[in-house]
Amino acid sequence: MEDSETRSSRAAAPPAPAPALTPSKVPARKVTAKDVARAAGVSATTVSYVLNNRAHQSIPESTRRRVLEAAGRLGYAPSAAARALATGRSNLVLGLVSDWPVGDNMGQLFRRLTPAFAARGHPFVTHTTDPGDHGGAGTDLLWRSITPAAVVVFDDIDDAQLAAMHAVGIQATVLAFTASGTGRGELERVDREVGQLQVQHLVARGHRQLGYAWPDDPRLEAFARPRLAGVELACRQADLPAPDVRTVAVRGDDARAAVAAWRETAPAVTGVCAYNDATAFAILRGMRRLELSAPIDLAVIGVDDVPTSALAEPPLTTVNYDRSELAERLATAVDSAITTGSYTSAVFDGLVTLIERSTT
């Protein structure tokens, strides 16, 4: 209990002083395009053309360098809102991604696309959509919120959905995987080459009767379809029968049943192209349950070269592709579509490599 002296001293204590108020600083005036124009000795229109990378404008390289130097020296930061108002779009590149089970391989590609687009002046963001909703309610809200400079569609899309994008002002659209009549399924060609290299390696090892392990997850069809197409093409080119395609789940006994079926065909399948490394691991597990071993009883080749591929027993032969170079080439193609207004097909040949280990 407090005594009277304590209560008296507390009552007599002076109130805490109010915090001192300091006058706020007047913010510095924001640097404008006119300031850059004066510093560079050009018109504000020229500054706009240079900084917005406007197509169809012939600006001498010396003038362009002078404008960029002045903008950097003055710390000029263009207004994104003003730019969108002037050009009818933002500088953003949007990646539309379906509800995929994104593993390390696609994660690596997206991580490499961000700096690749940034080097060309385009922020890159991804938006996950429901399957087939590229022209539906979900993306309709997205188009009303932003108007990107370009859209990279990492999925199948039809011509009607493509027209819906163009209707809201998105003129540059690059289709990564497509069954539409546009013929611009750019990344399909990489996956076809993946399938072709799988077959070429098995043929070089003496195999003539091949199987293909199809994934059981329907969300992976956009990747599996062109990979199988590459396998089928390479089989025709080598005058082989069509591959024996069987669905293999990474869990359960599907793999054991598939291996048994491949072995029981006449003539028996001797080499299997797996959709990816995880599918190949399932096949190896199914083989062990049947007391079979790779490559003596069945050769197996995967895709992706995930870190555990080298740790498998036996170590897995696989196929991989250069995601850094793929990102650079895709970003170059998209930037060309933005700046020129016309699409130039990217060249994705030569990105696929074989990592030969012990399963073949």
N, C-alpha and C positions, 0 to 999 in steps of 0.2 A: 504493500500500500504506500502511495506517495505521501510525503509529509508536507506541511504547509509551505516550507521554504522552497521545495521543488516546484510546487504549484505556482508560487509567487514569481519565481524566476522565469518559468515558462510563459506566464501571462505577460511578463514585461519584455520578452524577447521581441526585437524589432522584426517587422515583416521582411521576407527575402526581397532583395531588390529585383525589379523587373529586368528582364534581359535587355541589353542595350540594342537599340535599333540602328542598323547601318543603312544608309541609302543604297538602294540597288543600283548596280551598274547598268548603264544604258548599253544594251546589246549592240555589238558591232553590226554595221549594215552588211547584209548578205551580198556576196559578189554575184553580179548578174552577167548574162551573156553580153550585154552592152559593154561592161567593163573589160571582158575578154577581147571583144572586138576592137576597143580603143587600144588596148595593150598590143594587139597583134597587127593593128593597122589595116583591118578588114571590116567588112560590114557584118552586122548581127546575123544577117541571113547566111553568110558564109560560115560563121561560127556554128549556126544551127545545122547546116549541111555536114560539116566536119564531125561535130560531136555526136550527131544522131546517125552518122554513117548512112546518109541518105543515098539510095540507089539512083542511077541515071544522072548524077551530077559530076561534071568534070572539074575537079579541084586539083590544081598543081600540087605536087608533093611538097614543094617548099612552103606553100601556103598552109597546107595541112599540118606540117611540122610546127610552123610558127603558131598556129592556133592552139595546138596541143600543148606546146611549151608555155604559152601564156596562161592557159587554163590551169596547168599544173602549178605554175609559179604563184598564181592568185588564189589557189585552193578552190577553184570553181567546182561546185557540185550541182549538176543539172537536176532540175526538179522532175521526178518521175511522173508526177501528175501532169505537169505542163507538157512533158514529152508525149505522154499518152494522148493528151488533148490535141497536140499538133499533128501527130502521126496516125492517130486512130487506134493505137495499140501500145502496149508496154514493150519493154525489151526482154521480157521473160520468155524462157523456153520451158514448156510444161510437158512432163512425161506422164502419160496416162498408163497406169499399171493395174491390171486386174488382180483379183484376190489370189495371188500366187503363193505357194509355200516358198518364199524367197530364202534361198540358202546362201552360202558363202560366195558362190560364183556370181550370182546376180547382184549381191551386195557389193562385191568388188567392182562390177561394171558401173553401178550407180555412183559409187564413190569416185570413180575416175571420170565420169561424165561431168561432175560438178566443176572441177578445175579446168577441164577441156572447154566447156562452154564459157566459163568465167574469163579465160584467156582471149575469148572472142567477143567479150562485152555482154554476155548474156547470163543472167542468173538462171540456174536450173533447179527446178523443184519437181517433185513427183506427187501425183494424186492417185489414190487407190480407188478404183471403181468396182461396182458389182459387174459380173460378167454380162456383156452385151448392153451396158448402160451408157455407152459413149454418146448416144443421141437422146438419152432419156432425162428424167427429172433431176437425177443427181448431177449430171454434167451441165444441164441447163442452168442450174443455180451457179455453177462454177463460171460459165461463160458470162453471166450477168455481173459477176464480181470482178473478173479480170478479163482482159483481151490480150492473150499472149502473142508474142511475135511469131511463135511456131509451136506446134504440138507434135511430139513424138509419141506415136501410139504403139505401145509394147503389147499388142494383142491383135486378134482378128477384128476386122471392121468391114462393114459392107459399104457400098457406094452411097446409100441413103444417109447413113450416119456421117460419112465424109462430107456430103452436101450440107448437112445440118451444121457442121463446123464452119464451112465456108459462108453460110448464110449469116452468121454472127460476126463476120469480118476476119476470121482466121484463114489467111490465104496460104501460109506455108505449113503443110502437114506432111510429115514423113512417117510412113507406115513400117514399123519394125517387123510385124508378122501380119500377113493378110491373105485372105482367100478371095478378095474382091478382084474386079477386073482392072484395077489400076496398074497392076504389075510392079508395085513398089514395095514388096516385102523384103526390105533390105537385109535384115538379120537372118531371114530364112536361108540365105545363101551360105552364111557361116555354118549353120547347123547342117545343111546338106553336105557341105564339105567335111564336117565332122563324121557323118555317116559313111561317106565315101572312103575316108582314110581308114576307118575301122575295117571295112571290107578289104581294102587294098593290102592292109597288113596281114589279115588272116589268109588271104589268097597267097601272099608271098611266103607264108609259113606252110603252104600246101593244103589248105582246107578248101573243100569244094561244096560242102553242104552246110549252109549257115542258118542260124536261128537269130531272131531278134526279140529281146526282152522289153516289152512295152510296159510303161508304168501304169499302176492301177489308179492313180490320182487324176481325174479328168481335167483338173486345172493345169496340168502339165502338157496338155495336147498341143498347145501352140509351139512348144519346143520339140515334142516327140514326133509330130507330123513331118516336119522337114528333115529331121534326122533319119527317120525311116525311109523317106523319099530318097535321101542320099544313099542309104544302104541298098535299096531296090535298084537305083540307077547303076551303082557300081557292080551289082550282081549281073545286070544285063550286059554291061560293058565287058565283064569277064566271062560271059557265056555260062553263067551259073543259074541254077534254079532260083526262083523267088525265095526269099528267106521265110522260114517257118516262124511266124509271129505268135508269141504267147504272152499273156499278161502275167507280170511278176510283181507281187506286193513285197515291200520291204519287211513286212511282218506276216506271221502266219506260215502256212505250209505251201503257199502258191509256188514258191521257188522250187521246192522239192518235186512237186507234181510236174512243173514245167520241165525240169531236168530229166525226169523219168520219161516224159513224153518225147523229148528230143532224142533220147537214147533209143527209144522203141520204134522210131520211124524207120522206114526202109527206102533209101539208105539212111543211116543214122546221122544226125547233126553232129558235127565235130567241132564247130566254132560258133560262139554266140557274141553278137554285138549287143551290149546292154545300153539302155537309155542313158544311164549315168552311173557313177561309181557306187552309189547306194544300192542301185538295182544289181550291180555286179557283185557287191558284197552278199546280197541275199542269195544269188545264184551259188556263190562259193559255199555258203552255209548249207544250202540244199544239197550240194554235192557231198559235203562231209556227212550229212545224215544218210546218204545212200552209199557211203564208203567209196566215193569217187574222188579223184584229185585232178586239179588243173596243173599243167595243160595235157596230161597224159590221156585222161578220159574225155575231157571237154575243155577247149580253149575259151577264155573269157576276156573281153576287152571292154573297159568302161569309158566314161567321159567326165571330165572336169579336173582330174588330178587333185582331189581334195587331200588335205594333209595326211589322213589316215590311209590313203592308197598305198603308200610306201610301207606302211606298218601291217598291212593285211598278210595273211598266211595262206598261200604264198603272196608276195608283193604283186599288186595289181598293175597289169599293163593298161594304159589309159590314153585318152586323147584330150588335149587342152587347146585353148586359143588365147591369143595375146589380148587381154581386155584393155590394157592401156592404149595400144595402137588402135583397137576397135573404137574406143571412145573418141580418140583424136579424129579418126576418119568420119565417124558419124557426126561429130560436132562441126567439122569442116563442111560436110554436105548440107547440114541444117543452116549454118551461117550463110552459105551460098544461096540457099533458097530464100532466106530473109533479105539479103542485100541486093540480089539481082531480080527477085520476083519470079525466077524460074528454077525448077528443080534439076539438079545435076546428080545423077546416080553415083553413089559412093562406090569405091572399089574395095571390096573386103577380101579379095583373094590373098592367099599366102599367110593367113593368121593362125592356121591350125597346125599343131605339131603332135608328134607321137612320142609318148613316154613309155619305152619298152621295158617291162620288168619280167616277172616269172610266170604269169598266167597264160601266156601264149607261146 
